[in-house]
Amino acid sequence: MEVTRLIAVRHGETAWNVDTRIQGQLDIALNATGLWQARRVGEALAEEPIAAIYASDLARAWQTALEIARPLGIEVQAEPRLRERAFGHFEGRTFADIDATLPEQARLWRTRDPAFAPEGGESLLDFRARVTDVAAQLAARHPGELVALVAHGGVMDVLYRAATGQELQAPRTWHLGNAAINRLLWTPQGFTLVGWGDTGHLDQGSLDEATA
């Protein structure tokens, strides 16, 4: 089977990114900076031979995907399985609030306990299974082609770990910036990393937060 090339893009910035507030699967739109970032990443990828674009159906990812699709003249295909990790009762709260009011749950979250799931949310184990399964399924539809996946910080983190063999509990040392361009390869044997965290198309920094 031929290799599928993947471009994985985290959505542009939202007001909740700035506030360090957990979005999870709440539907938060891009702010003005995020819309600018989305247009910039669309311009940066305008000459790429992208065969298909799949995006989380949450507004912040969908808006970003539309800007990538616009110069290419192709449709964005909604894929709910590319949504951010479900954070249950953490959603809508700031990091500081969670640390102050739910210290034990915050500890499990901060130490990346693979089995821990906030009430009403997903564990890292379940989240990883969802993301790697859908990414592999989508890639398998396009052997020999280039596919764009537009999603969230947590999704990018899972893909990086899958491509580099990093365990779920390994401390993160890689960047997960808004509107960064990340490149991977997929074969039936799994994912391989090609390039990560390219923000050369952005004139200013992008927020690095994995829970958006």
C-alpha positions as CSV (number, residue, x, y, z in Angstrom):
1,M,0.0,0.0,0.0
2,E,1.2,3.5,-0.9
3,V,2.1,6.0,1.8
4,T,-0.4,8.7,2.7
5,R,1.0,12.1,3.5
6,L,-0.8,14.0,6.3
7,I,-0.8,17.7,7.2
8,A,-2.3,18.1,10.7
9,V,-3.3,21.6,11.7
10,R,-4.5,22.9,15.1
11,H,-7.2,25.5,14.9
12,G,-6.5,29.2,15.2
13,E,-6.7,31.1,18.5
14,T,-9.8,31.6,20.5
15,A,-10.6,33.9,23.4
16,W,-10.6,30.9,25.7
17,N,-7.1,30.0,24.6
18,V,-6.0,33.4,25.8
19,D,-7.9,33.0,29.1
20,T,-6.4,29.5,29.7
21,R,-9.9,28.1,29.9
22,I,-10.6,24.5,28.9
23,Q,-12.8,24.3,25.8
24,G,-12.9,20.5,25.3
25,Q,-15.9,19.8,23.2
26,L,-17.6,23.2,23.9
27,D,-18.2,25.0,20.6
28,I,-16.0,28.2,20.8
29,A,-15.4,30.3,17.7
30,L,-12.1,31.8,16.6
31,N,-11.2,35.3,17.8
32,A,-9.8,38.0,15.5
33,T,-6.3,36.7,15.9
34,G,-7.5,33.2,15.2
35,L,-9.3,34.2,12.0
36,W,-6.1,35.9,10.8
37,Q,-4.1,32.8,11.6
38,A,-6.6,30.7,9.7
39,R,-6.2,32.8,6.6
40,R,-2.4,32.7,6.9
41,V,-2.3,28.9,7.1
42,G,-4.7,28.8,4.2
43,E,-2.3,31.0,2.2
44,A,0.7,28.9,3.3
45,L,-1.0,25.6,2.0
46,A,-2.5,27.1,-1.1
47,E,0.0,25.4,-3.5
48,E,-0.1,22.0,-1.7
49,P,-1.7,19.1,-3.7
50,I,-4.2,18.4,-0.9
51,A,-6.7,15.8,-2.0
52,A,-9.1,16.0,1.0
53,I,-9.6,18.1,4.1
54,Y,-11.2,16.5,7.2
55,A,-12.0,18.7,10.2
56,S,-13.5,18.5,13.6
57,D,-17.0,19.9,13.4
58,L,-16.4,22.3,16.3
59,A,-16.4,25.9,15.1
60,R,-12.8,26.8,15.9
61,A,-11.5,23.9,13.8
62,W,-14.2,24.2,11.1
63,Q,-13.5,27.9,10.5
64,T,-9.8,27.1,10.2
65,A,-10.4,24.3,7.7
66,L,-12.6,26.5,5.6
67,E,-9.7,29.0,5.2
68,I,-7.5,26.1,4.1
69,A,-10.1,24.8,1.7
70,R,-10.9,28.2,0.1
71,P,-7.8,28.7,-2.2
72,L,-7.8,25.0,-3.0
73,G,-11.4,25.0,-4.2
74,I,-12.3,21.8,-2.3
75,E,-15.0,21.0,0.3
76,V,-14.3,20.4,4.0
77,Q,-15.6,17.1,5.3
78,A,-16.8,17.1,8.9
79,E,-15.4,14.4,11.2
80,P,-16.7,14.6,14.8
81,R,-14.2,12.0,15.9
82,L,-11.5,14.7,15.4
83,R,-13.0,16.7,18.2
84,E,-10.9,17.7,21.2
85,R,-10.8,15.4,24.2
86,A,-14.0,15.6,26.2
87,F,-13.2,17.2,29.6
88,G,-16.6,16.8,31.2
89,H,-17.0,19.1,34.2
90,F,-13.6,20.7,33.5
91,E,-14.9,22.4,30.4
92,G,-15.4,26.1,30.8
93,R,-13.1,26.4,33.8
94,T,-9.7,28.0,33.9
95,F,-6.6,26.0,34.8
96,A,-6.2,28.0,38.0
97,D,-9.8,27.3,39.0
98,I,-9.4,23.6,38.6
99,D,-6.1,23.6,40.5
100,A,-7.8,25.5,43.4
101,T,-11.1,23.7,43.6
102,L,-10.3,20.2,42.5
103,P,-6.7,19.6,43.6
104,E,-6.7,15.8,43.4
105,Q,-8.4,15.7,40.0
106,A,-6.0,18.5,38.9
107,R,-3.1,16.3,40.0
108,L,-4.3,13.3,38.0
109,W,-4.8,15.6,35.0
110,R,-1.5,17.4,35.3
111,T,0.5,14.1,35.7
112,R,-1.3,12.7,32.7
113,D,-2.8,9.6,34.5
114,P,-3.9,7.6,31.4
115,A,-7.0,6.1,33.1
116,F,-8.2,9.4,34.7
117,A,-11.3,10.9,33.1
118,P,-12.9,14.1,34.5
119,E,-16.6,13.5,35.4
120,G,-18.4,13.3,32.1
121,G,-15.2,13.3,30.0
122,E,-12.7,10.9,28.4
123,S,-9.6,9.3,29.7
124,L,-6.3,9.7,27.8
125,L,-6.5,6.0,26.9
126,D,-10.0,6.4,25.3
127,F,-9.0,9.7,23.6
128,R,-5.9,8.2,22.1
129,A,-7.8,5.2,20.7
130,R,-10.4,7.5,19.2
131,V,-7.9,9.8,17.5
132,T,-5.5,7.2,16.2
133,D,-8.3,5.1,14.9
134,V,-10.0,7.9,12.9
135,A,-6.7,9.3,11.6
136,A,-5.7,5.9,10.3
137,Q,-9.1,5.3,8.8
138,L,-9.1,8.6,7.0
139,A,-5.5,8.2,5.8
140,A,-6.3,4.7,4.5
141,R,-8.9,6.2,2.1
142,H,-6.2,8.2,0.3
143,P,-3.1,6.0,-0.5
144,G,-0.5,8.0,-2.3
145,E,-2.2,11.3,-1.7
146,L,-1.9,14.3,0.7
147,V,-4.7,14.8,3.2
148,A,-5.2,17.6,5.7
149,L,-6.6,17.0,9.2
150,V,-7.8,20.1,11.1
151,A,-8.4,19.6,14.7
152,H,-7.3,20.6,18.2
153,G,-4.2,20.7,20.5
154,G,-5.0,17.4,22.2
155,V,-5.5,15.7,18.8
156,M,-2.1,17.1,17.6
157,D,-0.5,15.8,20.8
158,V,-1.9,12.3,20.3
159,L,-0.6,12.2,16.7
160,Y,2.8,13.4,17.7
161,R,3.1,10.7,20.3
162,A,1.8,8.0,17.9
163,A,4.4,9.1,15.3
164,T,7.3,9.2,17.7
165,G,6.5,6.4,20.1
166,Q,6.1,8.7,23.1
167,E,4.0,7.2,26.0
168,L,0.9,9.0,27.2
169,Q,2.5,10.0,30.4
170,A,5.7,11.3,28.9
171,P,6.2,15.0,29.6
172,R,5.5,17.1,26.5
173,T,8.6,18.8,25.0
174,W,7.0,19.6,21.6
175,H,5.0,22.6,20.6
176,L,1.3,22.6,19.9
177,G,0.8,26.1,18.5
178,N,-2.4,27.5,17.0
179,A,-2.4,27.2,13.2
180,A,0.9,25.4,13.1
181,I,1.6,23.1,10.2
182,N,2.6,19.5,11.2
183,R,3.5,16.8,8.7
184,L,3.3,13.0,9.1
185,L,3.2,9.9,7.0
186,W,0.9,7.0,7.4
187,T,1.1,3.3,6.3
188,P,-0.7,0.3,7.7
189,Q,2.2,-0.1,10.0
190,G,1.5,3.3,11.7
191,F,2.5,7.0,11.7
192,T,5.9,8.6,11.1
193,L,6.9,12.1,11.8
194,V,8.2,14.3,8.9
195,G,8.1,17.8,10.4
196,W,6.5,19.5,13.4
197,G,5.3,22.9,14.6
198,D,6.0,25.0,11.5
199,T,4.7,28.5,12.2
200,G,6.8,30.4,9.6
201,H,3.7,31.6,8.0
202,L,2.7,33.5,11.2
203,D,4.3,36.9,11.9
204,Q,3.7,36.5,15.6
205,G,3.8,33.7,18.1
206,S,0.9,31.3,18.6
207,L,-0.3,30.1,22.0
208,D,0.9,26.6,23.0
209,E,-2.0,24.9,24.8
210,A,-2.9,21.3,24.4
211,T,-6.4,21.4,25.9
212,A,-8.1,23.5,23.3
